[in-house]
Amino acid sequence: MSTTSVSTRKVLIVMPALNEQASVGSVLAEVRRSLPDLDILVVDDGSQDQTARIAREAGAEVARLAVNLGVGGAMRTGFRYAAARGYDVVVQVDADGQHDPEEVAALLKVLEEGADIAIGSRFAGKGSYRAVGPRKYAMVVLSFVFSRLARNKLTDVTSGFKAMGPRAIKLFASYYPAEYLGDTVEGLVMAIRAKLTIAEVPVLMRERAGGTPSHSPVKSAVYLGRAGLALLLALVRRRPSVDSSDAA
């Protein structure tokens, strides 16, 4: 077991959670073991079960949303919480157990090397994760487009396992997309337009520890079309201008 050194920076783990009572307790315990010095905020995204209670009993700070806003809305809450309390880094970790907290050290290292956003990639050479069907085609297209936009090879732009530094926190606290796929696709378009540096880190992804997958096989059949639409809207939509260049 290893721990993570983050020098003097103030790091917040943000964990969006929707009806994750089956896994959130064990995931929080694992994060505490691996990252004992980091603060944790669980954003309960309108859960109808005991997610919030279990998270509080596990020692995490909990922000409860009255209605389900999706991952983007939950993360927007996390970014605003981080900005208001002076955090330098936000790390998104899912409550379902797919993200290994031991991999957080690699994400933080990339930020220390100068990146504004570090993405944990399932397809960068570590592990055996494979996408199939419409998801595979969507990810190939998105990776090609975003690699051109960012002028840097990106293989997993829909990954929810990310670490974001001060400039990204400032940008996303002002506005973070809440629409379907907006938290990944449109969020990255915003970051590229704000001239933030985006880098990838190969990580292992695990199976869910509990709960219900967000995308069933039926939903996967329309994933390609939705991903393409999300990208098109992100490219043509004009968001309020946010100057992140003077962030610490």
N, C-alpha and C positions, 0 to 999 in steps of 0.2 A: 504494500500500500504506500502511495506517495502523497505528499501534500504539495500545494502550489504556492510558489513565491511570487508576489505581485509588487515587489519593492514597496514603495510608499503610496501607491495608488489605492483609492477607495473603490472597491468592486462590489457590485450588487448582482446577485443571481435573481432573475425575474422568471417566474414559472407560471405561465398561463395554464389554467386548469378548468375543464368543464366535465363535471360528473366523473371525477377520477378518484372516488373514495377507495377503490380497490387497490390503487397503486401509490397514491400521493404520500402516504405515511412512510412506506419503505423507500421511496425515491428520496424523500427529504432526509431520512436517516443515512442513506448512502452519500448524499451530498455533504452532510455534516461530517462524515468520516473522512471523506476525501478532501474537503475544503473547509476545515474547521474555522478559519479566520474570516470567511466571507459572509456577508449579510444575505438573507433570502427574503424575497417578497413573492408570495403566492397571490396571483390575481384570479379570484374565483369568478369565472365568466358566466354568472347566472346559473350556477349548478342547482339541481333539484335534489341532490343527495347530501351526504355529510362531508363533502370535500373541505369546506371552510373549517369546520370543527376539528377535523383530523389534522389539518395543516397547523392550526393554532396549537393544538396539543403537542405537535412535533416541534414547536418552538419557532415557527416561521411567522413573520409579519404577514397579515392577510388583508387584501383589499377586495371587497365584495362588490361586484357590479349587479345592479338591480335586474338587468336583462342581459341576455346573451348577445354580445357584440362581435364575437368571433376573435380569432387570434390577434388580428390587427388591432382591434379595439382594446383588448386586454394588454397588449404590449404598449400601446399608446399610454395607457394608465401607468405602466411600469416606467416608461421613459420620463413622464412628468414627475413621478415620485422621485426618480433618480436625480433629475435636474434640480428639483426643489431642495434636495438634501445634500447636494454637492458631491454626488458620486462621479468618479472619473470613467468608470467602465460598467457597462451592462452586459451580462451574459444571459442569453435566452436558453433555458433548459426545460424541456417538456416534462410534464408530470406523469407521463405514461411509462417511463423507464427506458425509452429508446435511446436517450442520450447518456453516454457514460461520463460521469463527472471527472473521471481520471483523464479525459481528453481535454478538459478545460485549460490545463497548463499549456498545451500546444497552441490553443487559440490566443491566450494571453501573450505568449511569446511573440506571435506575429504582430500584435498591437505594439509591443515594446520595440519591434524592429521598424515601426513607422506606419503600419497600416491603420486606417480608420475603422475598417470593418474586416473581421476575420470570419470566414464561412467554413464550417465543418462539412467537408465534402465526402459523400458516400462513394464517389466514383473516381477518386484521385489516387487510387492504388493501394488502399488499405482495406482489408476485409473483402467479403464476397457478396455484398449487397447488389442486387440486380433489379432494374425496373423492367416491366414487361408491358406489352400491349400499347394502348394509347399513351400511357404515362411515359413509356420509353421514347416514343416519337416526340412528345411534347418537350421532354427534357433535352433531347438532342437539338431541337430547333431553338429552344430558349438559351441553351449553352452557347450555340453558335452566335446568336444575336448579341447576347450580353458580352461575350468575349470580344466581339468587334467594338461594342459601345465602350467597354471599360479598357480596351487595349491591353487586355491581360486574360490569360486562359482561365475560364470559369466553367466547371463541369457540373455543378450542383446548385443552381441558382434558387431552387425551391426548398433548400435545406432550412429547417427551423433552428438549427444548432449554430448560433452565432455569438460573437463577442464584438461589442461596439464601443469605441473610445469617445472622448469628450466632444469632438466635432459632430459625430453621428448622434450622440445623445441630444445635443442642442438642436440639430435638424429635426430629429424624429419627435422630440417633445413638443415642438411647434406644430408639426403635422405628421401623422403616420397613418397610412391608408388602412381602412378597416374592411374594404370590400374583399370578396372572395379572391384569393391569390394576391391581393393588393399588398399584403404585408411582406411578400417575397418579391414578386415581379415589380410592382409599382414602387415599392420601397427602394429597390436597387436602382431603378431609373432615377428616382429623386437623388439618391446618393451620388450617382455618376454625374448628373447635371450640377450638383453642388461641388464637384471636383474632389470628392472624397476618394481615398485610395482603398480598393477592395482586393483582398487576397484570400486564397483558399488554404485549408489544412486538411490532409487526409485523416479521416476518423473512422472508427468502427461504429456502426449503428446496430442496435439490438432489437429484438422483438418486443412488442408492447408487454408490460407487466400486468396490465389489466385494462378494463374499460372497453370501449367500442371504437374500432378504427374510424377515422374521420372520412375515409373514402372507401365505399363498398365496391365490389366488382361492377355493379350497375353504374355507379357514379363514375367509375374509371372510363366507361365507354364514351363519356362526353368531356373527359378531362382535356383532351387535345384541343377541342374547340374553345373551351373556356380559357385555357392558358393562352391561346392565340389572341382571343378577345381582350384578355387582361393586359397583354403586352401592347396591343394596338391602342387601347385606351390610355395606357401609361405614357406612350410616346406622343400622343396628340393632346393630352390633357395638360393644361397649364395650372400648376399649383402656386400658391402664394410664395413669393421669393423669400428665402431664408438664408441670411448670410452666416455661414458656419465658419468662415475663415479666421475669425478672431477668438474662437474657443480655445481654452487652455489646452 
